[in-house]
Amino acid sequence: MSDTLGETAPDQPDGPTAPSTQQAYLFVVFECDRPLSGGACYPLGEVDRVTIGRGESRVAEQVGARLDLRLPSKLLSADHVRLCQAPGGWGIEDVGSRNGTFVNQQRITRQPLRDGDLIEIGRVILRFRVLPTIGERAGAAGLAAVRPPGFGTLLPPLAVQLHDLARIAPSPLQVLLLGETGTGKEVVARGLHTLSGRPGPLIAVNCGALSGTLLESQLFGHVRGSFTGALRDEVGFVRASDHGTLFLDEIGDLPLASQAALLRVLQEREVVPVGSAHPIKVDLRIVAATHRQLDLLAARGEFRADLFARLSGHLHYLTPLRERREDLGLLVADLLAGVVLEERMPRFSPEAGRALVASEWPFNIRQLEQSLARAVTLAEDGVIQARHLVAAAPQREPGEPPPDRPDRPDRPDRPDRAPGATSGPSEAELRGWLERSRGNVSEVARALGCSRIQVHRWMQRHALDPDSFRQ
């Protein structure tokens, strides 16, 4: 059984109760001509008709049960499209527009709407959703006053979770961030630190990158002369984050021996530097993160159950990018604002806008950020084309499970292996991965699409020591 997080979030007992009702929403996902405009969310619970057409700016006005949405696109007609609610659900109708209305890239005149349908009108991409309504107003109100990085969303269910996280921030509770690689765990940790009001710094540490022989010294500090090369006292990451926040990324990679010392820090609020017999008091908040299932590791004895209990004062699952496409406009605006000046901001071609919204983004926000930086650099005549965006993955229908990674070494259907050959990479292949990652086992596991434990089995089989590859 894999110890990495899958497609669905783990149970979160401290979250809201199961929703009792659902309602329709219309999202403005992305405006190709105005990539800095972000997105918008319009609840349709008290509306039975939506009219959309061209305007000087993006404006939504509700009069009674009618919502009128104006979008500043030259390709929109003054009255372009209409959404209407009927007993059987919502439907969409083009009202004689000049450039047409497209649903899931097919031109339409009139048809019913389904949850997840993508609507394209005049270089603007919208999405129709049916979502739970529990706590949406509380979530939106709680994040309206301040939105630190990592806390922005248009999705009401996700807004509820982020609202809870924002309320947790000033408390002394430890927080465990769960989610796939690239979902922005460090960004959320920095947002938590900002909202906490703690006067000390935020210190970010990747546990998978810590040196095996010097790990405890790096974390907990050491005194001069405690080992060869210890020429002076060092405070270590724990004491450096005193009165602040210590962010421990990939906490699942922390060795068991060091987990015991970290548990003492949490229980006693003190740290004992290597080579010292005297504990030193510390006041810090730990935010840990992992893409692995710590509860499963704890059940197998591969992670301390008592440390897992201490770290998980509040669990927060970071939703993969493919499950929050409605936020793409919001994320693109935030990411592009740090890449290019507004007056030099390129437009997206319609094909590029479709590719942006339809792509799977298997490496999540990290991949989106790199793709946008590349696209801005390659844009010609101020227009980003679809080919400028890094191909994310084959596209699939919403809800369809992702295909297996083609480069996973233990897939029995790999064409370069005989049937039934699932013995993993050769010694030369594994050595190459370890050399490229400088002995970072977690990085090798992510690249090969397997668990860290499996990589250790292969290393043991080929008598390879990861420490020998670290520089």
N, C-alpha and C positions, 0 to 999 in steps of 0.2 A: 504493500500500500504506500502511495506517495505521501511524503510529509510536507508537501507544498500546498498552498491554498489553491482551491479550484475556482470554478466559475461563479459559485454562489457564496454569499457571505455566511460566516459561522453564526450560530445562535448568539444573540445579544440580549441577555436577560434584563439589562438595564435600559433597553430602548422602549419606544412606545408600544402599546398593545396593538394587536392585530386590527387593521382598519375595518370599520363597519360599513363604510360607503366609499363609492368611487365617483369621480366626476371627470368630465372632458376638459382638456387644456389645448390651447393653441400656442405653439412656441415659434417665435422668430429665431431660427437657428443661426443663419449666416447671411449677411448682405455682401455680395461679391464686390460691389463698387465701393463699399464703406466697411472695410475689415476691422476698423477700430470702433465701430458702433456697438459691438457686443450683441447680445441676444436679448430676448424679452419673453415673458410668460404671461398668458392671459387666461385666467380661469373662466370656464364657460358654464359654471354651475347655475348662475342666475341669468343666463342668456339663451335665447332660442334662435338667434340669427346673427351672423357676422358678415359684414360687407367690407371688402378690401379693395383699395384703389390707390391712385397716385396722390401724393401730397408734398408739401414743401419740406416736411420733416416727419420723423416717425411719431405719430400721435394716435392714441387710442381713446375714444370717447364712448361711454356707455349711456344710452338714454333708454330707460325702461329695460326691456328685455333684448334690446338691440345694441350690438357693439360695432362701432365704425372704426376701422383701422386704416390709417394713411401711412404709406411708405414712400420715401423719396427716391424712386427709381424712374428714369426716363422711359423705360420700356413697359411700364405699367400703364394701363388705361385708367381714366378717371374713375370708372367703375369697372372693376376687372373680374372679381370672383365673389361668390356668395356661399357661405356655409349655413345650413339650416338644420335644426333639430326636428326630428319626427319621432313618432312612437317607437319605430324600429331602430333609432339611433341617429347619428349625424350623417349628412350628405353634403357634397360639394357640387357647385354648378358654375361653369364659366358663363358670364353674362354678356357675351359678345365682345370679348377683348380682342385687341389687334394682334397681340403676340402669343396668345394662347395660355392655357393652364395645363400643367403637367403633374400627374400623381405617380410617384415611383417611376419617373422618367417616361411615362406614357401620356400622350396628349389626350385630354378628356373633355367632354361636354358636360356630362352629369353622371355622378356615380356615388354610391355609399362610401363612407370613410371607415377605415379600420384603425385600431390602435397601432401606432408606429408608422403610419403613412407619411411619406415625404412629399410636400407640395412645393412646386417651383413656379414662381411667377416673376417675370421681369428681373432676373438675376438675384432674386431673393428666395432663400430656401426656408420653408416652414415645416413644422412637424405637428401632426395631430396625435395626442396621447390621451389615454384613459388611465388615471392614476388614483391611488388612495388619497383621501382628504384629511386624515387624522393629523392634527397638530400643524397644519401648513401655515396658518396665520401666525402662530407663536414662533415657528421657525423663521419665517420671513421677517417678522418684527424684531426678533432678537439679533438678526444679523444686519439690519438696515443701518443702524447707527455707526457700526465699525465693521469693516470687512478686511481683516488681515489676509495676507497671501495664504492660499490654500483653503479659505473658508467661503469662497464664492460659488454659488450654484443657483440655477433656476428651477431645479427639480424639487417640488415640495417635500417628498419623503426624505431626500438627502438633506434638505434645509433643516428638517427636524433633528436629524442626527448631528449636524454641525452646530445647531443651536444648543443641544445638550453638551457638546464638546466645549463650546464657548463658556457655558455656565460652570463646567468642571475646571476650566483653566485657572481661576484664582484659588482653588482649593489645594490642599496638600496631597490629594490623591495622585498615585502614579498612573500613567496612561500607557496602554499598549496599543500601538498602531499596527493593524494587520492589512495586508493587501499585496497585490502582485508587484513585481519589479516595475519601477518607473511611474508609479501612481502619485508620487509627490509626498512621500512620508516625511522627508526632512523639511519640506516647505510647510507642512501642517505643524510639525514640531516647532518651527520658528514662530508660526502664528500663535500656537499655544503659549510659547514663552512671552510673546508680546502681550497677550491678553492676561497673563498671570500677574503682571505688575512686579515680578521679582526683580530686585535691583542688580543682581549679579549677571554674569554673561551666560549665553548659551554656548555650550561646548559640544560639538558633534563628533562622534567617534564611530567608525565602522569596525565592528568587532571582528569581521572576517579578515580585515587587513592588519590586525595587530600581530606583532611578531610573537611566535610561540614561546621563545625563551625569555623574552622581556615583557610579556603581556602584563603580568601583575605589577611590574615596575611602572609601565606606561599608564595603567589605570590608577593604581593606588599610591604611586610615588615610591621613592627610596631615599635612604640616608647615605651619605658619603661613605665609601669603603664597604658597602654591603655586598658587593660582588665586583669582579674584575671589570674595570671600566667605569665604575661609579665614582667619578672624580668630584662630584658635588651633590648636595641635596637636590632632589627634584620633587615637586608637589604632586605630579600626576594629574590625570584628567578629572578625577573625583574632586580633589581639593581645588582645582582650577575653576570648577563650576560652583564653588561655595556661594550661597545666596542666589544662585541662578538655576539653570536647567542643564542637566546632562542628557544628551540625546544619544542613545545606544542603538545604532542601526545594525540590523542582522544579529540581534541578540541570540538567536538560535545557534550561532557559530561560536559562542563563548564556551570554552572548555569547562567541564564540571568542577574542576578544582577552583577556577576563578569565580564560578557561580557562587560557591560557598562564601568567598570573601565579599562579593557584591551583596549577598543576602545579609551579611553582618552590617554593611553600610546602611541598608534599608531598615533593619531591625533596631540597631543601637545608635544610628545617626553618628557613627564615628568610623574612622579608617585607620588602619595600622600600616604605615609605609614598610616596604621591604627592608629588612635589616633593623627595624626598630621594635622595641617592646612596649612602646607607649602609644595608645590610641589618641587620635586627634578628632575633635568634634567637627562635624560638617553639617551644613544646612543646605540641602539641595533637593530639587525635584527631578526624578528620573522619568524620561519619556523613552520607551523602548519601541523598536519596530522590527518586523520580520515578515517575510513572505511564506514562512513555514508554519505548520500547525503545531504550536507549542504544547497544546493539550495532548496531542497524539505522542509527541516526543516524551512528554512527562510520563504518560502511561507506559511507555516502553523503557523508562529509566534512562533516557538519553538527555533529559533536561530535568533539573530539580523541580519537583512539584511544589515545594514550599516557595521557591523563588518565582515560579509562574504565578502562584496565588498572590504574592506581594506585588508583582509587576502589573497585574491585571485589575487594578482598582477600577479602571474604566476601560472597556474595549471599544475601539473605533475601527470599523472596516472601511478602507478607501476603495470606492467603487471604480472598477476598470473603466477606461475611457470609452470602450465600445458599448458600455451600459449607460453612458451619460452623454450621448451625442447631442442632446439638447443644450449642453453647456459649451459646445465647441466655439460658438461665437464669443462667449465670455472669455474662454481660455485663449483663443487666438488674439483677441484684443489685448489681453494682459501680456502675452508673450511677445507680440509684435511691438508693443510700446517700448520694450527694452532693447529692440533690435534696430529700429529705424525711426527717424524723425517723422512727425505727422505730415509735414508738407512734402515729404518724399515717399510717402506710403504708396506702394503699388496696389493696383486693383487685381482681383482674381477673375480669370476667365470663367464662364459658366461651367466648363468642363472641370476646371480646377476646383471650383466650389463643390461640384458633385463628388469629385474624388475625395475631397477633404471630409465630407460628411459621411460618405459611404465606406471609407476605409476602416479596416479592423483595428489599426494601431495596437499591435500585440505588445509593444513595449511602452504603451500608454503615453503620458504627458511628456516624458523624457524624449520619446521618439518624435512626438509632435513638435517639440521645441527645436530639435535639430533639423527637422524637415522644413520648418518655416524659415529658419536662418539660411538654409541652403536655397530655398525658393526665392527669397528676397535678393540673394546674391546673383542668382541666375536670371532674374526677371528681365525681360527685354521690352523696351518702350513702355515701361511702367506697368506691365501686365504679367502676372504669374500664371503660367500655363500648367496643365495637369502634369506634364512631363518634368516640370521643375520640382514637384513634390516627390519625396522618396516613396516608392511603392510600399505600402504598409503590409498588405497580405491579400490573398484572394478575397473578394467580397462574398458575403453570404446573407441570406435572409435573416431578419431579426429573430433571435431565439434559437437559431440553428447552432449546434455545438461546433467549436472550432476543430479543424482537422489536426491530426497529429503533426508534430514538427517534423519536417522532412529530414533534418539533420540529426535526429535522435539516434544514437549509436546502437541501441538495443531493439530497434524496430525490426521484426522478423521479415518485413516485406521490402527491405532495402535491396535494390538491384545488384549492389556490389557484394552481397553476402549470400551464402548458400542458404536454402530453406532451413529454418530452425536454428541458424547460427545467431545466438543472442548473447555472445560472450563479451560484447563491448569493444571498445577501441583497442588497437594493437598498442604495444609498448611505445613505439615511435609516435603514434598519433597522440597518446595520452601525454607523453613527454612534451610534445609540441604545444598542447593546450596549457600545460603547467608552465612552460617557459614563457608563453605569451602573457599569461596572467600573473607571472612572478610568484607562483605557488599559492595563489588565492583559490582555495578549493571551492568556495561559494561561487566565484566567477566562472570556474570551469563547469560546475553543475548547472548554472543558468544557461551557459552556452550550449551544453550538450542536452539540455531538456530533461535532466534526471535529478535525483536527490543527491545531497552532499554525501550521504552514507554510501551510495552506490559508487561515487568517485573514490571514496576511501577504500572500498573493496577492490576496485581496479588497481589502485596504487599498491595495496598490499600484495596483490597477485603478481605485479611486476616489480616489486621491491623498490618502489619509488617513494622518496621522502619529500613532502612539499617544502620543508625548510631549506632544502638544498637548492631550490629554485628562487628563493627570495633574495633580493639584492638590497 
